[in-house]
Amino acid sequence: MLIEQISQALNAVRQQKPLVVNITNYVVMNNTANALLAIGASPIMAHSKQEMAEMLSFAGALVINIGTLDSVWTPRMRFAVEQANANDKIVVLDPVACGASSLRTETSRQIARLADKLIIRGNASEIIALAGEQAQSKGVDALDSSDAALGAAQFLVKEYGANVVISGETDYVVTLKRTVKLSNGDKMMPCVTGMGCTLSALTGAFAAVGEDTGVAAAAVLGVAGEIAAQQAAGPGSLQTALLDTLYQLEPSDLVARIKLQMSENA
């Protein structure tokens, strides 16, 4: 049933072509915009406060990625979240390197507190740090396992009314009602910069068509990464192969390849 819902969400993105507003970092703008286009969504990398109210009156979702955070970006991010709230739109928060500095940690928490409808997508160390627990991190890289972040994710679900996606070798999607474990992907994927940021952007696309848990984006990227890795000689060609695979991905590929386990939360 859940795999069928993921397949339907993929079809919905391609049919509706939702506009996804991204306030994201300089490193990944090209990657994430191309991934959104490949899956069938319409990206815009909008950073101007002057147009944000107008943009979010008709966009499908807002993605906030704090990767290249500074004092100019932070008020823009908060204002964008306020506009998303006013227009009843989902906010996807990518707390890049949360825990690496007090600025990143506190900014992530401010945005999480502010958003009315929230999906948090981070690696294990970011999720643990956002929840206020001690995490092992090295810049933007996670040194904690996804399993180690499950308790932190459950805390964030209750603290912020959020759905939480933990990405890593194993992905977990934690909501108030259930936890889904996804075991797709490939070991080469972390060798490409911004792979997690791409997942956050795709999460915004699926949220814009009503799939607000984050599970569809995680499943789609995991399966696409697996297929792309079979065609790639290394990280450089993996980037290209991934875009091609997202563009060509069929619901039947998801049915055949998704590896998931689901459990109900107490």
Backbone bond lengths (Angstrom), bond angles and torsions (degrees), N, CA, C in turn:
res aa  C-N    CA-C-N  psi(-1)  N-CA   C-N-CA  omega(-1)  CA-C   N-CA-C  phi
1 M - - - 1.462 - - 1.530 111.19 -
2 L 1.337 117.52 -45.75 1.459 120.70 -178.53 1.528 110.78 -67.39
3 I 1.328 117.21 -39.71 1.465 119.88 178.52 1.527 110.23 -63.75
4 E 1.304 117.30 -37.72 1.467 120.72 177.00 1.530 110.39 -64.44
5 Q 1.318 116.96 -39.41 1.466 120.52 177.70 1.528 111.38 -64.51
6 I 1.330 116.64 -37.28 1.466 120.59 176.90 1.526 110.20 -64.84
7 S 1.314 116.76 -42.61 1.468 121.13 178.14 1.528 111.07 -61.83
8 Q 1.326 116.17 -42.11 1.460 120.60 178.46 1.526 111.04 -64.54
9 A 1.335 116.80 -36.71 1.467 120.35 178.28 1.523 111.13 -65.14
10 L 1.332 117.46 -38.20 1.457 120.74 176.70 1.526 110.66 -62.08
11 N 1.322 116.45 -44.56 1.464 120.17 177.41 1.525 110.99 -62.00
12 A 1.338 116.52 -39.08 1.470 120.68 -178.74 1.524 111.37 -64.32
13 V 1.339 117.47 -41.32 1.471 120.20 177.88 1.521 110.13 -60.21
14 R 1.323 116.37 -44.00 1.464 119.70 -177.71 1.524 112.42 -69.65
15 Q 1.310 116.78 -32.59 1.461 119.67 179.68 1.527 111.67 -77.67
16 Q 1.328 117.23 -41.66 1.464 121.04 -173.98 1.528 113.21 -88.66
17 K 1.339 117.72 -22.77 1.469 121.97 -179.77 1.541 112.20 47.19
18 P 1.321 117.78 58.70 1.467 120.35 -173.99 1.526 112.71 -65.83
19 L 1.322 115.26 145.28 1.455 121.24 173.48 1.523 108.91 -82.19
20 V 1.322 116.20 126.15 1.464 121.95 179.60 1.522 108.44 -116.11
21 V 1.326 116.34 118.95 1.462 121.78 177.76 1.529 108.34 -85.58
22 N 1.321 115.40 126.03 1.464 121.30 -178.72 1.523 110.62 -118.24
23 I 1.308 116.74 118.61 1.458 121.01 163.39 1.515 104.45 -101.88
24 T 1.327 115.40 97.84 1.460 119.93 -169.19 1.514 110.77 -133.45
25 N 1.326 115.56 179.46 1.467 118.26 -170.55 1.522 112.59 -90.21
26 Y 1.303 114.75 158.25 1.465 121.63 -175.33 1.527 112.63 -61.15
27 V 1.321 116.64 -29.23 1.460 120.95 -174.67 1.527 111.32 -66.66
28 V 1.332 117.12 -35.46 1.469 119.63 -167.82 1.527 114.40 -116.18
29 M 1.308 118.84 5.23 1.471 118.77 -174.96 1.522 112.26 -54.21
30 N 1.313 116.98 -47.13 1.460 120.41 -178.31 1.526 111.21 -65.08
31 N 1.335 116.30 -43.68 1.466 120.16 -179.12 1.525 111.80 -60.39
32 T 1.329 115.35 -48.65 1.455 118.63 -174.03 1.526 111.78 -73.17
33 A 1.320 117.16 -35.52 1.464 119.20 176.62 1.521 110.60 -63.27
34 N 1.322 116.97 -42.82 1.458 120.06 179.54 1.524 111.89 -67.03
35 A 1.319 117.40 -37.33 1.462 120.19 177.87 1.526 110.81 -64.12
36 L 1.327 116.89 -41.83 1.471 119.97 177.64 1.520 110.96 -63.47
37 L 1.318 117.15 -43.20 1.466 119.99 177.23 1.526 111.15 -62.25
38 A 1.334 117.14 -41.29 1.459 120.83 -177.45 1.526 111.74 -64.65
39 I 1.320 116.85 -35.61 1.466 119.31 -178.39 1.523 111.81 -79.87
40 G 1.357 116.70 -15.40 1.456 120.80 177.73 1.512 115.24 114.23
41 A 1.342 117.16 0.20 1.463 120.99 179.42 1.526 110.33 -88.89
42 S 1.336 115.94 176.13 1.460 122.15 -179.81 1.524 108.58 -120.42
43 P 1.349 117.71 109.14 1.462 119.53 -177.87 1.523 112.66 -90.56
44 I 1.319 115.66 148.71 1.462 119.97 165.15 1.517 107.37 -138.76
45 M 1.328 115.71 129.66 1.457 121.99 178.53 1.529 106.93 -95.00
46 A 1.311 116.40 85.10 1.464 122.91 -172.68 1.522 109.39 -103.70
47 H 1.309 116.71 122.79 1.458 120.83 -178.49 1.529 113.57 -123.03
48 S 1.312 117.34 -3.71 1.455 120.53 -176.88 1.526 110.87 -84.30
49 K 1.301 115.47 127.91 1.466 120.70 177.37 1.528 110.78 -64.27
50 Q 1.325 116.60 -30.03 1.464 120.95 -174.92 1.533 112.70 -65.39
51 E 1.322 117.90 -26.94 1.460 120.04 -177.19 1.526 113.86 -108.02
52 M 1.337 117.48 -1.61 1.449 120.42 -169.55 1.526 112.82 -66.85
53 A 1.325 117.96 -39.69 1.465 119.82 179.17 1.524 110.98 -61.51
54 E 1.308 115.61 -43.33 1.464 120.18 178.93 1.529 111.29 -65.42
55 M 1.330 116.38 -44.79 1.461 120.43 -179.18 1.524 111.92 -58.64
56 L 1.317 115.75 -45.14 1.453 118.73 -174.33 1.523 113.10 -81.09
57 S 1.328 116.62 -2.83 1.467 118.56 172.73 1.521 111.34 -74.89
58 F 1.342 117.40 -22.67 1.467 119.17 -179.47 1.531 114.26 -128.86
59 A 1.323 118.61 -5.51 1.468 120.43 176.91 1.524 110.47 -73.41
60 G 1.329 115.63 164.00 1.455 120.20 -179.12 1.511 114.47 -89.16
61 A 1.334 116.91 -30.54 1.463 121.01 -177.42 1.519 109.29 -163.23
62 L 1.336 114.98 164.65 1.463 122.68 178.44 1.513 109.00 -121.45
63 V 1.331 117.17 129.21 1.464 122.33 174.26 1.524 108.65 -111.25
64 I 1.325 115.96 123.54 1.461 122.69 177.55 1.521 108.54 -110.94
65 N 1.329 116.54 118.50 1.458 122.77 -178.94 1.526 107.24 -123.90
66 I 1.333 117.55 118.84 1.464 120.60 -170.21 1.535 112.81 -93.56
67 G 1.329 117.55 20.64 1.463 121.37 -171.95 1.513 115.72 -54.58
68 T 1.322 118.15 -43.01 1.474 120.42 179.07 1.529 108.74 -116.45
69 L 1.287 113.93 62.60 1.461 123.35 -173.90 1.524 111.40 -70.79
70 D 1.350 116.33 141.41 1.459 121.23 169.13 1.523 109.13 -156.25
71 S 1.333 116.26 -178.64 1.460 121.19 -173.58 1.529 112.75 -69.60
72 V 1.322 117.59 -19.33 1.460 120.84 176.48 1.525 110.46 -80.37
73 W 1.306 116.65 -40.32 1.467 120.46 -175.91 1.530 112.53 -72.90
74 T 1.328 117.28 -35.95 1.467 119.64 -171.54 1.528 112.80 -58.50
75 P 1.351 121.29 -49.43 1.463 119.40 178.41 1.527 112.72 -64.49
76 R 1.314 117.57 -31.30 1.463 120.12 176.57 1.530 110.48 -64.46
77 M 1.315 115.88 -41.41 1.461 120.56 178.72 1.525 111.03 -62.19
78 R 1.324 116.07 -45.80 1.465 119.34 -179.88 1.523 110.60 -63.18
79 F 1.318 116.92 -43.14 1.464 120.41 179.15 1.520 110.80 -62.50
80 A 1.331 117.09 -41.39 1.461 120.54 179.21 1.521 111.15 -62.19
81 V 1.322 117.00 -40.68 1.470 120.22 177.86 1.523 110.42 -63.45
82 E 1.323 117.44 -41.05 1.470 120.63 177.18 1.524 110.94 -59.56
83 Q 1.326 117.02 -39.38 1.464 120.82 179.04 1.529 111.04 -70.50
84 A 1.328 116.88 -36.64 1.463 119.98 174.81 1.519 110.46 -62.45
85 N 1.330 116.54 -42.56 1.469 120.09 177.02 1.522 111.36 -60.36
86 A 1.328 116.62 -44.28 1.463 121.40 -177.62 1.521 111.80 -62.91
87 N 1.339 115.67 -27.93 1.463 120.34 -178.02 1.528 112.63 -106.13
88 D 1.319 116.72 13.06 1.467 122.54 174.79 1.531 111.72 59.22
89 K 1.338 116.71 42.25 1.462 121.94 -178.58 1.531 110.61 -108.27
90 I 1.312 115.34 148.53 1.455 121.39 178.45 1.533 110.38 -74.91
91 V 1.330 115.08 140.87 1.458 122.78 173.53 1.529 108.18 -108.40
92 V 1.322 116.08 127.76 1.467 121.71 171.71 1.523 107.02 -102.68
93 L 1.319 116.61 119.90 1.461 122.25 -179.70 1.523 109.83 -104.38
94 D 1.324 116.06 123.49 1.462 122.56 172.77 1.526 107.45 -109.82
95 P 1.340 117.72 99.92 1.472 121.11 -174.12 1.527 111.36 -84.62
96 V 1.327 116.45 68.13 1.464 122.39 -172.30 1.536 111.03 -56.26
97 A 1.335 115.54 125.17 1.472 122.79 178.08 1.528 112.70 58.78
98 C 1.327 117.04 25.14 1.465 119.87 172.08 1.522 108.36 -54.90
99 G 1.315 115.92 132.13 1.457 120.54 -176.14 1.514 112.57 100.30
100 A 1.338 117.51 -19.99 1.463 120.51 179.10 1.522 111.48 -75.90
101 S 1.340 117.35 -26.60 1.464 122.24 176.24 1.517 108.62 -149.63
102 S 1.329 115.52 156.20 1.469 119.30 178.75 1.521 110.77 -65.27
103 L 1.347 118.20 -31.70 1.459 121.72 178.16 1.527 110.29 -60.97
104 R 1.302 116.94 -48.06 1.466 120.06 -178.43 1.532 111.43 -66.35
105 T 1.311 115.87 -40.91 1.462 119.30 -178.37 1.516 111.21 -65.55
106 E 1.329 116.68 -48.04 1.463 119.63 -177.25 1.525 111.56 -69.47
107 T 1.326 118.09 -38.42 1.464 120.21 177.67 1.517 110.56 -62.73
108 S 1.322 117.78 -42.82 1.466 121.62 177.97 1.520 110.97 -59.53
109 R 1.325 116.43 -43.37 1.471 120.02 -179.85 1.527 111.58 -67.99
110 Q 1.336 117.00 -37.75 1.470 119.93 176.90 1.526 110.99 -60.17
111 I 1.323 115.98 -45.49 1.462 119.89 -179.02 1.527 110.11 -66.36
112 A 1.325 116.94 -41.66 1.459 120.30 179.65 1.530 111.44 -62.42
113 R 1.334 115.99 -40.84 1.471 119.23 178.02 1.520 111.87 -65.51
114 L 1.319 116.38 -34.62 1.461 121.42 -173.26 1.524 112.80 -76.20
115 A 1.318 118.04 -34.40 1.469 121.40 -172.76 1.521 111.84 -73.56
116 D 1.321 116.00 132.65 1.469 121.30 176.84 1.524 112.13 -78.11
117 K 1.329 116.15 -40.64 1.472 122.10 178.57 1.517 107.25 -120.76
118 L 1.328 117.71 115.98 1.462 120.19 -165.92 1.519 112.40 -135.69
119 I 1.333 114.82 135.25 1.458 123.13 164.18 1.522 106.67 -119.78
120 I 1.326 116.48 128.07 1.463 121.56 175.94 1.526 107.36 -104.65
121 R 1.354 115.96 126.88 1.469 120.30 177.52 1.510 108.26 -124.72
122 G 1.310 116.68 115.55 1.452 119.92 179.70 1.508 111.33 -152.02
123 N 1.338 116.07 169.32 1.461 118.19 172.40 1.525 108.83 -79.65
124 A 1.319 116.28 175.33 1.456 120.28 -172.15 1.522 112.42 -59.27
125 S 1.332 116.85 -44.31 1.468 119.91 -177.59 1.523 111.48 -65.14
126 E 1.338 116.99 -38.00 1.467 121.27 178.10 1.521 111.39 -65.86
127 I 1.320 116.70 -41.87 1.470 120.92 -179.95 1.522 110.41 -65.77
128 I 1.320 116.84 -43.11 1.466 120.79 179.11 1.532 110.54 -63.40
129 A 1.321 116.72 -44.53 1.467 120.21 -179.87 1.522 111.60 -65.21
130 L 1.323 117.16 -40.48 1.460 120.63 179.78 1.522 111.08 -62.32
131 A 1.318 115.70 -33.60 1.467 120.24 179.15 1.526 112.42 -78.60
132 G 1.340 116.67 -9.28 1.458 119.47 176.61 1.506 114.27 95.94
133 E 1.324 116.93 10.66 1.453 120.63 177.28 1.521 109.59 -97.23
134 Q 1.326 116.31 160.69 1.460 120.56 179.23 1.524 109.32 -71.45
135 A 1.315 117.19 127.01 1.463 121.67 -178.90 1.516 109.61 -122.23
136 Q 1.316 114.63 154.41 1.455 120.73 173.26 1.520 107.81 -98.21
137 S 1.316 117.12 118.96 1.463 119.66 179.01 1.516 109.98 -142.75
138 K 1.301 114.60 153.90 1.457 121.67 176.59 1.519 105.91 -133.40
139 G 1.338 116.18 90.80 1.462 119.53 -173.50 1.511 110.05 66.35
140 V 1.344 116.21 -121.95 1.467 119.81 -178.58 1.522 111.60 -94.28
141 D 1.341 118.01 0.06 1.459 120.75 -175.54 1.517 111.27 -92.09
142 A 1.318 115.56 141.75 1.458 121.06 177.88 1.516 110.24 -86.96
143 L 1.321 117.42 134.74 1.454 122.20 171.74 1.518 110.86 -109.66
144 D 1.327 116.79 -4.28 1.463 122.20 175.68 1.515 109.32 -94.40
145 S 1.322 116.95 153.18 1.454 120.93 175.88 1.520 110.01 -82.38
146 S 1.331 115.70 157.02 1.466 119.92 178.38 1.521 111.17 -59.74
147 D 1.343 116.86 -38.94 1.470 120.85 179.63 1.529 111.24 -57.86
148 A 1.342 115.76 -37.20 1.463 120.52 -176.84 1.520 112.69 -67.27
149 A 1.342 116.85 -18.09 1.467 121.00 -176.61 1.523 113.36 -95.93
150 L 1.321 118.31 0.52 1.467 119.51 -175.01 1.522 112.35 -63.01
151 G 1.322 117.35 -42.24 1.467 119.80 178.73 1.515 111.55 -63.59
152 A 1.329 116.55 -40.72 1.461 120.77 177.37 1.518 110.99 -63.57
153 A 1.332 116.86 -41.32 1.468 120.46 179.05 1.516 111.18 -62.11
154 Q 1.323 116.75 -41.82 1.464 120.04 178.60 1.527 111.15 -63.67
155 F 1.324 116.69 -36.91 1.465 120.48 175.33 1.525 110.57 -62.46
156 L 1.335 117.72 -45.32 1.463 121.27 -178.38 1.526 111.61 -65.01
157 V 1.312 117.04 -35.98 1.470 120.74 176.47 1.525 109.93 -57.50
158 K 1.314 116.65 -45.00 1.466 120.83 -177.77 1.531 112.11 -78.08
159 E 1.327 116.63 -37.48 1.470 120.77 -176.14 1.519 112.14 -68.42
160 Y 1.345 116.35 -41.08 1.461 120.34 -172.87 1.535 113.48 -115.54
161 G 1.320 117.73 2.74 1.462 119.65 -175.91 1.510 111.80 61.86
162 A 1.322 116.32 32.87 1.462 122.48 -173.25 1.520 111.23 -102.27
163 N 1.329 115.88 160.59 1.452 121.98 160.62 1.519 106.55 -98.13
164 V 1.325 116.82 145.05 1.457 121.54 -170.88 1.521 110.28 -126.73
165 V 1.325 115.74 130.01 1.459 122.63 175.23 1.522 108.05 -112.36
166 I 1.330 116.29 118.81 1.462 121.94 173.97 1.515 106.90 -100.77
167 S 1.326 117.33 118.31 1.463 119.41 -179.20 1.517 109.89 -105.30
168 G 1.317 114.71 147.14 1.454 120.93 -179.63 1.510 109.58 173.13
169 E 1.313 116.97 -157.42 1.462 120.09 176.92 1.525 110.12 -56.22
170 T 1.335 115.35 -39.34 1.457 122.99 167.98 1.522 107.36 -116.61
171 D 1.323 117.01 135.87 1.464 121.23 176.87 1.521 109.28 -99.00
172 Y 1.326 115.41 144.09 1.467 121.13 172.88 1.519 108.61 -126.70
173 V 1.323 116.30 139.57 1.456 122.42 173.33 1.523 106.49 -118.85
174 V 1.330 115.60 116.75 1.458 121.12 -173.56 1.523 109.30 -114.66
175 T 1.322 116.30 123.39 1.458 122.75 173.99 1.522 108.11 -122.82
176 L 1.316 116.10 178.74 1.462 119.18 -179.92 1.520 111.15 -61.47
177 K 1.330 116.74 -34.16 1.462 120.72 -173.01 1.521 114.60 -95.27
178 R 1.354 118.03 -29.09 1.462 117.90 -171.85 1.523 111.70 -152.26
179 T 1.310 114.43 162.52 1.463 122.70 172.25 1.523 107.94 -123.53
180 V 1.330 115.92 128.64 1.457 121.50 178.84 1.524 108.37 -113.70
181 K 1.322 115.32 129.56 1.466 122.41 177.55 1.526 108.57 -104.56
182 L 1.340 116.65 126.73 1.459 122.46 -179.47 1.534 108.97 -118.51
183 S 1.319 115.70 129.50 1.465 120.42 -173.86 1.522 112.35 -119.39
184 N 1.313 116.05 38.45 1.460 120.77 176.10 1.523 109.76 -99.97
185 G 1.340 116.18 -174.04 1.458 120.77 179.99 1.524 110.99 104.84
186 D 1.329 115.39 -173.54 1.455 121.27 -178.39 1.527 109.09 -148.74
187 K 1.337 116.30 150.09 1.463 121.69 -176.67 1.524 113.05 -65.11
188 M 1.344 118.07 -16.57 1.462 120.51 178.71 1.532 112.23 -79.55
189 M 1.324 117.83 -19.90 1.461 120.67 -173.43 1.533 113.59 -58.29
190 P 1.349 120.40 -40.38 1.473 118.94 178.59 1.520 114.02 -66.57
191 C 1.339 118.26 -10.04 1.463 121.44 178.59 1.526 112.27 -82.70
192 V 1.325 117.12 -3.70 1.463 122.65 177.30 1.521 108.48 -106.98
193 T 1.326 117.03 123.02 1.466 119.01 -177.96 1.525 111.59 -63.39
194 G 1.312 115.22 141.65 1.457 120.20 173.65 1.512 115.68 79.70
195 M 1.332 118.21 16.38 1.455 118.59 179.98 1.536 110.83 -65.75
196 G 1.328 116.23 -39.18 1.459 119.08 176.16 1.519 111.73 -67.33
197 C 1.333 116.60 -37.09 1.462 120.59 176.87 1.530 110.70 -63.24
198 T 1.334 116.01 -36.89 1.463 120.23 175.52 1.519 110.20 -62.21
199 L 1.327 116.93 -41.73 1.464 119.88 177.56 1.526 110.83 -61.72
200 S 1.315 117.84 -40.11 1.471 120.49 178.67 1.524 111.00 -62.79
201 A 1.335 116.53 -43.00 1.462 120.30 178.95 1.522 111.30 -63.13
202 L 1.327 116.99 -44.47 1.463 120.34 177.95 1.530 111.21 -64.42
203 T 1.322 116.46 -34.77 1.469 120.28 176.15 1.525 110.29 -59.28
204 G 1.342 116.30 -38.79 1.462 120.51 176.10 1.513 112.53 -63.13
205 A 1.339 117.19 -39.88 1.466 120.83 179.67 1.519 111.12 -63.77
206 F 1.323 116.59 -44.30 1.464 119.17 -179.65 1.531 111.20 -71.28
207 A 1.334 116.97 -35.47 1.465 119.65 176.39 1.522 110.94 -61.36
208 A 1.334 116.51 -34.66 1.469 121.09 -178.38 1.515 112.72 -66.28
209 V 1.335 117.36 -21.73 1.476 119.77 177.68 1.525 111.28 -104.89
210 G 1.334 116.90 12.60 1.458 120.20 171.66 1.515 116.00 103.92
211 E 1.342 118.64 -0.22 1.464 120.66 178.32 1.524 106.92 -94.60
212 D 1.326 115.03 91.56 1.459 120.35 -166.77 1.527 114.47 -99.85
213 T 1.345 117.95 14.42 1.460 119.30 179.32 1.524 112.33 -94.55
214 G 1.323 116.94 -27.18 1.453 120.97 -174.36 1.511 113.61 96.15
215 V 1.332 117.72 -7.65 1.468 120.01 -174.85 1.527 112.15 -70.15
216 A 1.330 118.37 -35.70 1.465 120.43 -177.53 1.525 110.71 -65.37
217 A 1.324 117.12 -45.35 1.470 120.04 -179.99 1.518 110.95 -62.80
218 A 1.331 117.30 -43.52 1.460 120.49 -179.29 1.525 110.88 -63.72
219 A 1.327 116.57 -41.27 1.460 120.34 179.75 1.524 110.95 -66.90
220 V 1.323 116.63 -44.85 1.465 121.17 -178.43 1.525 110.81 -63.16
221 L 1.336 117.78 -46.55 1.460 119.44 -178.77 1.520 111.31 -67.71
222 G 1.324 117.22 -36.85 1.460 120.14 178.18 1.515 112.28 -62.87
223 V 1.327 116.36 -46.98 1.465 120.56 178.99 1.524 110.79 -65.86
224 A 1.333 116.80 -43.97 1.468 120.43 179.76 1.530 110.76 -62.61
225 G 1.327 116.82 -39.33 1.458 120.14 177.95 1.518 112.65 -63.70
226 E 1.314 116.12 -39.00 1.468 120.75 176.97 1.520 111.73 -61.77
227 I 1.320 115.53 -48.83 1.466 120.74 -179.10 1.524 110.77 -64.34
228 A 1.337 116.10 -44.13 1.465 120.67 -178.16 1.523 111.55 -63.73
229 A 1.334 117.13 -38.42 1.459 120.75 -177.92 1.529 111.91 -63.94
230 Q 1.318 116.23 -28.99 1.465 119.84 178.52 1.530 112.03 -68.16
231 Q 1.332 115.86 -20.48 1.455 120.68 -178.08 1.530 112.44 -102.01
232 A 1.329 117.47 -9.45 1.467 121.71 -169.08 1.523 111.40 -98.95
233 A 1.319 115.37 144.14 1.462 121.44 175.79 1.522 111.76 -89.63
234 G 1.322 116.58 -17.21 1.455 121.62 -178.56 1.511 109.94 -177.70
235 P 1.342 117.43 -173.13 1.471 120.21 -175.66 1.523 114.37 -59.68
236 G 1.335 117.64 -36.27 1.470 120.05 -179.40 1.505 112.19 -62.52
237 S 1.312 116.48 -49.87 1.462 119.57 179.81 1.527 111.35 -73.18
238 L 1.340 117.27 -23.12 1.463 119.37 176.26 1.528 110.41 -62.46
239 Q 1.341 117.52 -40.65 1.462 120.37 178.98 1.526 111.28 -56.76
240 T 1.313 115.97 -47.77 1.459 120.34 -179.64 1.525 111.38 -66.76
241 A 1.324 115.39 -44.62 1.468 119.59 -179.04 1.527 111.50 -63.69
242 L 1.337 116.11 -33.88 1.462 119.06 179.89 1.524 111.20 -65.34
243 L 1.329 117.18 -44.12 1.465 120.05 178.03 1.527 110.63 -61.18
244 D 1.324 116.86 -43.95 1.464 120.41 178.68 1.526 110.81 -61.99
245 T 1.324 116.33 -40.65 1.464 120.26 -178.32 1.525 111.35 -68.28
246 L 1.331 117.55 -41.92 1.463 119.88 176.85 1.528 110.47 -58.89
247 Y 1.314 115.81 -40.64 1.469 121.31 -179.93 1.523 111.65 -66.54
248 Q 1.313 117.38 -37.65 1.458 122.00 -174.35 1.531 113.51 -93.96
249 L 1.311 117.88 -8.61 1.465 122.10 -172.23 1.528 111.73 -58.58
250 E 1.324 115.36 132.94 1.453 121.92 179.10 1.524 110.24 -110.99
251 P 1.339 117.36 151.49 1.463 119.44 174.41 1.527 112.82 -53.53
252 S 1.320 116.92 -33.14 1.470 119.93 179.45 1.533 111.21 -64.56
253 D 1.340 117.55 -30.68 1.468 120.65 175.73 1.527 110.43 -64.16
254 L 1.332 115.60 -39.71 1.464 120.05 179.38 1.523 110.60 -65.83
255 V 1.321 116.45 -45.43 1.461 121.12 -179.55 1.526 110.36 -60.02
256 A 1.327 116.43 -40.83 1.458 120.71 -176.35 1.526 112.86 -74.70
257 R 1.327 117.40 -29.31 1.465 119.31 -166.57 1.521 115.72 -114.47
258 I 1.322 119.48 -24.77 1.474 119.57 -174.78 1.524 110.28 -59.77
259 K 1.327 114.69 129.82 1.457 121.29 175.83 1.530 107.05 -114.77
260 L 1.303 116.69 106.10 1.465 118.83 -177.68 1.518 111.58 -137.59
261 Q 1.292 113.51 153.01 1.466 122.57 171.62 1.528 106.73 -130.77
262 M 1.302 116.48 141.49 1.459 120.54 -177.96 1.531 109.67 -127.63
263 S 1.319 115.10 138.46 1.466 119.78 175.21 1.519 109.04 -134.87
264 E 1.299 115.38 147.47 1.465 120.98 177.75 1.515 110.14 -83.21
265 N 1.324 117.26 138.29 1.457 121.77 177.67 1.514 110.24 -84.32
266 A 1.311 115.49 142.77 1.466 120.51 -179.28 1.518 110.19 -71.61
